[in-house]
Amino acid sequence: MPVAEIALAVVGLGVEQLVQWRFGPMGVMALVLLGIGLRARSSTYTSLGAVVLVLLMVQS
């Protein structure tokens, strides 16, 4: 079980670094909103994070 958690944390950090490299601080903020929304089961935060990520992807 701890190996799976460590692997998941490494993948999460890798995705965060990729988003920060590609989209900057707004990309990280969108990931934070998306994560908060998923953990709190809040459709508002989840939708807001997803919309910001999509806007950043379309802009690039």
Secondary structure, DSSP 8 states (H G I E B T S, - for coil): -HHHHHHHHHHHHHHHHHHHHHHTHHHHHHHHHHHHHHHHT-HHHHHHHHHHHHHHHHH-
